[in-house]
Amino acid sequence: MENERLQIIKNALEDKKASNIEILDVSKQTSLGDYFVIASCQSSIQVRACVDEVEEKMLDAGYEVKHKEGYRGGSWILMDYGDIIVHVMQQEAREFYSIERLWDDAGALENDKDE
């Protein structure tokens, strides 16, 4: 993978057993960021564990999260790393909001459909 930060995020999510990890290149569709990383979890506890792991591994590598939303609720947590936006969601929320469909034109860099 070309981007070290994307690899750190993906590895952290895999370490906590997130599933269906997708990395979308949205740089041509929005100014919100260049990449969206989307991952599914089975519970709010797993969502928080994944987010904590991403934050810890990114901090270890010298990257600090700029903003984080949804931690208290735990069904969908968004992490903003500037040009990378990480969405960690319970599977039900991911199916309901289907954010991948909103970004159909985005090119998938990684699509790990393990469930």
Biotite code that builds the C-alpha atoms (Angstrom):
import biotite.structure as struc

atoms = struc.array([
    struc.Atom([0.000, 0.000, 0.000], chain_id="A", res_id=1, res_name="MET", atom_name="CA", element="C"),
    struc.Atom([1.399, 3.382, -1.003], chain_id="A", res_id=2, res_name="GLU", atom_name="CA", element="C"),
    struc.Atom([0.439, 5.352, 2.102], chain_id="A", res_id=3, res_name="ASN", atom_name="CA", element="C"),
    struc.Atom([2.123, 4.433, 5.394], chain_id="A", res_id=4, res_name="GLU", atom_name="CA", element="C"),
    struc.Atom([-0.725, 5.903, 7.426], chain_id="A", res_id=5, res_name="ARG", atom_name="CA", element="C"),
    struc.Atom([-3.333, 3.862, 5.567], chain_id="A", res_id=6, res_name="LEU", atom_name="CA", element="C"),
    struc.Atom([-1.328, 0.703, 6.281], chain_id="A", res_id=7, res_name="GLN", atom_name="CA", element="C"),
    struc.Atom([-1.059, 1.555, 9.996], chain_id="A", res_id=8, res_name="ILE", atom_name="CA", element="C"),
    struc.Atom([-4.826, 2.126, 10.176], chain_id="A", res_id=9, res_name="ILE", atom_name="CA", element="C"),
    struc.Atom([-5.650, -1.071, 8.267], chain_id="A", res_id=10, res_name="LYS", atom_name="CA", element="C"),
    struc.Atom([-3.298, -3.161, 10.438], chain_id="A", res_id=11, res_name="ASN", atom_name="CA", element="C"),
    struc.Atom([-4.750, -1.701, 13.651], chain_id="A", res_id=12, res_name="ALA", atom_name="CA", element="C"),
    struc.Atom([-8.283, -2.507, 12.500], chain_id="A", res_id=13, res_name="LEU", atom_name="CA", element="C"),
    struc.Atom([-7.281, -6.035, 11.527], chain_id="A", res_id=14, res_name="GLU", atom_name="CA", element="C"),
    struc.Atom([-5.554, -6.509, 14.907], chain_id="A", res_id=15, res_name="ASP", atom_name="CA", element="C"),
    struc.Atom([-8.904, -5.881, 16.625], chain_id="A", res_id=16, res_name="LYS", atom_name="CA", element="C"),
    struc.Atom([-10.766, -8.149, 14.179], chain_id="A", res_id=17, res_name="LYS", atom_name="CA", element="C"),
    struc.Atom([-12.713, -5.482, 12.287], chain_id="A", res_id=18, res_name="ALA", atom_name="CA", element="C"),
    struc.Atom([-14.278, -6.911, 9.137], chain_id="A", res_id=19, res_name="SER", atom_name="CA", element="C"),
    struc.Atom([-15.119, -5.697, 5.648], chain_id="A", res_id=20, res_name="ASN", atom_name="CA", element="C"),
    struc.Atom([-12.353, -3.068, 5.692], chain_id="A", res_id=21, res_name="ILE", atom_name="CA", element="C"),
    struc.Atom([-12.549, -0.798, 2.661], chain_id="A", res_id=22, res_name="GLU", atom_name="CA", element="C"),
    struc.Atom([-10.224, 2.030, 1.678], chain_id="A", res_id=23, res_name="ILE", atom_name="CA", element="C"),
    struc.Atom([-11.737, 4.432, -0.833], chain_id="A", res_id=24, res_name="LEU", atom_name="CA", element="C"),
    struc.Atom([-9.902, 7.134, -2.765], chain_id="A", res_id=25, res_name="ASP", atom_name="CA", element="C"),
    struc.Atom([-12.380, 10.032, -2.584], chain_id="A", res_id=26, res_name="VAL", atom_name="CA", element="C"),
    struc.Atom([-9.908, 12.758, -3.563], chain_id="A", res_id=27, res_name="SER", atom_name="CA", element="C"),
    struc.Atom([-11.735, 13.500, -6.817], chain_id="A", res_id=28, res_name="LYS", atom_name="CA", element="C"),
    struc.Atom([-15.216, 13.537, -5.210], chain_id="A", res_id=29, res_name="GLN", atom_name="CA", element="C"),
    struc.Atom([-14.762, 15.737, -2.134], chain_id="A", res_id=30, res_name="THR", atom_name="CA", element="C"),
    struc.Atom([-12.527, 18.179, -0.339], chain_id="A", res_id=31, res_name="SER", atom_name="CA", element="C"),
    struc.Atom([-13.283, 16.417, 2.979], chain_id="A", res_id=32, res_name="LEU", atom_name="CA", element="C"),
    struc.Atom([-10.238, 14.217, 2.519], chain_id="A", res_id=33, res_name="GLY", atom_name="CA", element="C"),
    struc.Atom([-8.369, 11.995, 0.101], chain_id="A", res_id=34, res_name="ASP", atom_name="CA", element="C"),
    struc.Atom([-9.239, 8.625, 1.624], chain_id="A", res_id=35, res_name="TYR", atom_name="CA", element="C"),
    struc.Atom([-12.109, 7.082, 3.546], chain_id="A", res_id=36, res_name="PHE", atom_name="CA", element="C"),
    struc.Atom([-11.366, 3.957, 5.548], chain_id="A", res_id=37, res_name="VAL", atom_name="CA", element="C"),
    struc.Atom([-14.532, 2.058, 6.477], chain_id="A", res_id=38, res_name="ILE", atom_name="CA", element="C"),
    struc.Atom([-14.639, -0.948, 8.798], chain_id="A", res_id=39, res_name="ALA", atom_name="CA", element="C"),
    struc.Atom([-17.367, -3.048, 10.422], chain_id="A", res_id=40, res_name="SER", atom_name="CA", element="C"),
    struc.Atom([-17.575, -4.361, 13.981], chain_id="A", res_id=41, res_name="CYS", atom_name="CA", element="C"),
    struc.Atom([-20.007, -6.588, 15.836], chain_id="A", res_id=42, res_name="GLN", atom_name="CA", element="C"),
    struc.Atom([-20.554, -4.420, 18.937], chain_id="A", res_id=43, res_name="SER", atom_name="CA", element="C"),
    struc.Atom([-19.988, -0.950, 20.366], chain_id="A", res_id=44, res_name="SER", atom_name="CA", element="C"),
    struc.Atom([-17.237, -2.449, 22.545], chain_id="A", res_id=45, res_name="ILE", atom_name="CA", element="C"),
    struc.Atom([-15.415, -3.694, 19.433], chain_id="A", res_id=46, res_name="GLN", atom_name="CA", element="C"),
    struc.Atom([-15.952, -0.346, 17.666], chain_id="A", res_id=47, res_name="VAL", atom_name="CA", element="C"),
    struc.Atom([-14.303, 1.492, 20.571], chain_id="A", res_id=48, res_name="ARG", atom_name="CA", element="C"),
    struc.Atom([-11.498, -1.076, 20.796], chain_id="A", res_id=49, res_name="ALA", atom_name="CA", element="C"),
    struc.Atom([-10.752, -0.617, 17.094], chain_id="A", res_id=50, res_name="CYS", atom_name="CA", element="C"),
    struc.Atom([-10.760, 3.174, 17.394], chain_id="A", res_id=51, res_name="VAL", atom_name="CA", element="C"),
    struc.Atom([-8.511, 3.032, 20.463], chain_id="A", res_id=52, res_name="ASP", atom_name="CA", element="C"),
    struc.Atom([-6.082, 0.757, 18.601], chain_id="A", res_id=53, res_name="GLU", atom_name="CA", element="C"),
    struc.Atom([-5.999, 3.007, 15.526], chain_id="A", res_id=54, res_name="VAL", atom_name="CA", element="C"),
    struc.Atom([-5.422, 6.068, 17.693], chain_id="A", res_id=55, res_name="GLU", atom_name="CA", element="C"),
    struc.Atom([-2.650, 4.366, 19.685], chain_id="A", res_id=56, res_name="GLU", atom_name="CA", element="C"),
    struc.Atom([-0.814, 2.992, 16.629], chain_id="A", res_id=57, res_name="LYS", atom_name="CA", element="C"),
    struc.Atom([-1.081, 6.293, 14.776], chain_id="A", res_id=58, res_name="MET", atom_name="CA", element="C"),
    struc.Atom([0.219, 8.200, 17.826], chain_id="A", res_id=59, res_name="LEU", atom_name="CA", element="C"),
    struc.Atom([3.124, 5.745, 18.089], chain_id="A", res_id=60, res_name="ASP", atom_name="CA", element="C"),
    struc.Atom([3.959, 6.625, 14.467], chain_id="A", res_id=61, res_name="ALA", atom_name="CA", element="C"),
    struc.Atom([3.681, 10.367, 15.170], chain_id="A", res_id=62, res_name="GLY", atom_name="CA", element="C"),
    struc.Atom([0.192, 11.056, 13.779], chain_id="A", res_id=63, res_name="TYR", atom_name="CA", element="C"),
    struc.Atom([-2.408, 12.665, 16.001], chain_id="A", res_id=64, res_name="GLU", atom_name="CA", element="C"),
    struc.Atom([-6.154, 12.470, 15.374], chain_id="A", res_id=65, res_name="VAL", atom_name="CA", element="C"),
    struc.Atom([-7.501, 15.943, 14.588], chain_id="A", res_id=66, res_name="LYS", atom_name="CA", element="C"),
    struc.Atom([-11.090, 15.180, 15.544], chain_id="A", res_id=67, res_name="HIS", atom_name="CA", element="C"),
    struc.Atom([-13.119, 12.219, 16.743], chain_id="A", res_id=68, res_name="LYS", atom_name="CA", element="C"),
    struc.Atom([-16.924, 11.899, 16.841], chain_id="A", res_id=69, res_name="GLU", atom_name="CA", element="C"),
    struc.Atom([-19.348, 9.287, 18.142], chain_id="A", res_id=70, res_name="GLY", atom_name="CA", element="C"),
    struc.Atom([-17.136, 7.653, 20.760], chain_id="A", res_id=71, res_name="TYR", atom_name="CA", element="C"),
    struc.Atom([-19.745, 7.801, 23.510], chain_id="A", res_id=72, res_name="ARG", atom_name="CA", element="C"),
    struc.Atom([-22.463, 6.162, 21.408], chain_id="A", res_id=73, res_name="GLY", atom_name="CA", element="C"),
    struc.Atom([-20.145, 3.614, 19.858], chain_id="A", res_id=74, res_name="GLY", atom_name="CA", element="C"),
    struc.Atom([-22.246, 2.542, 16.895], chain_id="A", res_id=75, res_name="SER", atom_name="CA", element="C"),
    struc.Atom([-20.327, 4.750, 14.431], chain_id="A", res_id=76, res_name="TRP", atom_name="CA", element="C"),
    struc.Atom([-17.105, 6.522, 15.301], chain_id="A", res_id=77, res_name="ILE", atom_name="CA", element="C"),
    struc.Atom([-15.459, 8.900, 12.871], chain_id="A", res_id=78, res_name="LEU", atom_name="CA", element="C"),
    struc.Atom([-11.764, 9.769, 13.147], chain_id="A", res_id=79, res_name="MET", atom_name="CA", element="C"),
    struc.Atom([-10.323, 12.692, 11.189], chain_id="A", res_id=80, res_name="ASP", atom_name="CA", element="C"),
    struc.Atom([-6.643, 12.553, 10.249], chain_id="A", res_id=81, res_name="TYR", atom_name="CA", element="C"),
    struc.Atom([-6.870, 15.448, 7.800], chain_id="A", res_id=82, res_name="GLY", atom_name="CA", element="C"),
    struc.Atom([-6.689, 13.738, 4.424], chain_id="A", res_id=83, res_name="ASP", atom_name="CA", element="C"),
    struc.Atom([-7.788, 10.365, 5.875], chain_id="A", res_id=84, res_name="ILE", atom_name="CA", element="C"),
    struc.Atom([-11.235, 9.910, 7.425], chain_id="A", res_id=85, res_name="ILE", atom_name="CA", element="C"),
    struc.Atom([-11.774, 6.646, 9.320], chain_id="A", res_id=86, res_name="VAL", atom_name="CA", element="C"),
    struc.Atom([-15.317, 5.300, 9.827], chain_id="A", res_id=87, res_name="HIS", atom_name="CA", element="C"),
    struc.Atom([-15.599, 2.414, 12.309], chain_id="A", res_id=88, res_name="VAL", atom_name="CA", element="C"),
    struc.Atom([-19.181, 1.186, 12.473], chain_id="A", res_id=89, res_name="MET", atom_name="CA", element="C"),
    struc.Atom([-21.332, -1.560, 13.889], chain_id="A", res_id=90, res_name="GLN", atom_name="CA", element="C"),
    struc.Atom([-22.432, -3.762, 11.018], chain_id="A", res_id=91, res_name="GLN", atom_name="CA", element="C"),
    struc.Atom([-26.107, -2.724, 11.369], chain_id="A", res_id=92, res_name="GLU", atom_name="CA", element="C"),
    struc.Atom([-25.221, 0.984, 11.122], chain_id="A", res_id=93, res_name="ALA", atom_name="CA", element="C"),
    struc.Atom([-22.995, 0.341, 8.130], chain_id="A", res_id=94, res_name="ARG", atom_name="CA", element="C"),
    struc.Atom([-25.776, -1.488, 6.310], chain_id="A", res_id=95, res_name="GLU", atom_name="CA", element="C"),
    struc.Atom([-28.300, 1.223, 7.197], chain_id="A", res_id=96, res_name="PHE", atom_name="CA", element="C"),
    struc.Atom([-26.183, 4.234, 6.136], chain_id="A", res_id=97, res_name="TYR", atom_name="CA", element="C"),
    struc.Atom([-24.396, 2.455, 3.293], chain_id="A", res_id=98, res_name="SER", atom_name="CA", element="C"),
    struc.Atom([-21.823, 5.217, 2.919], chain_id="A", res_id=99, res_name="ILE", atom_name="CA", element="C"),
    struc.Atom([-19.924, 3.244, 0.283], chain_id="A", res_id=100, res_name="GLU", atom_name="CA", element="C"),
    struc.Atom([-22.912, 3.686, -2.016], chain_id="A", res_id=101, res_name="ARG", atom_name="CA", element="C"),
    struc.Atom([-22.713, 7.454, -1.574], chain_id="A", res_id=102, res_name="LEU", atom_name="CA", element="C"),
    struc.Atom([-19.160, 7.311, -2.899], chain_id="A", res_id=103, res_name="TRP", atom_name="CA", element="C"),
    struc.Atom([-19.754, 4.879, -5.779], chain_id="A", res_id=104, res_name="ASP", atom_name="CA", element="C"),
    struc.Atom([-17.397, 6.807, -8.049], chain_id="A", res_id=105, res_name="ASP", atom_name="CA", element="C"),
    struc.Atom([-14.515, 6.479, -5.587], chain_id="A", res_id=106, res_name="ALA", atom_name="CA", element="C"),
    struc.Atom([-11.828, 3.975, -6.442], chain_id="A", res_id=107, res_name="GLY", atom_name="CA", element="C"),
    struc.Atom([-11.355, 1.253, -3.850], chain_id="A", res_id=108, res_name="ALA", atom_name="CA", element="C"),
    struc.Atom([-7.698, 0.845, -2.904], chain_id="A", res_id=109, res_name="LEU", atom_name="CA", element="C"),
    struc.Atom([-8.412, -2.056, -0.595], chain_id="A", res_id=110, res_name="GLU", atom_name="CA", element="C"),
    struc.Atom([-11.502, -4.128, -0.235], chain_id="A", res_id=111, res_name="ASN", atom_name="CA", element="C"),
    struc.Atom([-11.221, -6.776, 2.464], chain_id="A", res_id=112, res_name="ASP", atom_name="CA", element="C"),
    struc.Atom([-14.630, -8.436, 2.531], chain_id="A", res_id=113, res_name="LYS", atom_name="CA", element="C"),
    struc.Atom([-13.784, -10.947, 5.287], chain_id="A", res_id=114, res_name="ASP", atom_name="CA", element="C"),
    struc.Atom([-16.828, -11.334, 7.497], chain_id="A", res_id=115, res_name="GLU", atom_name="CA", element="C"),
])
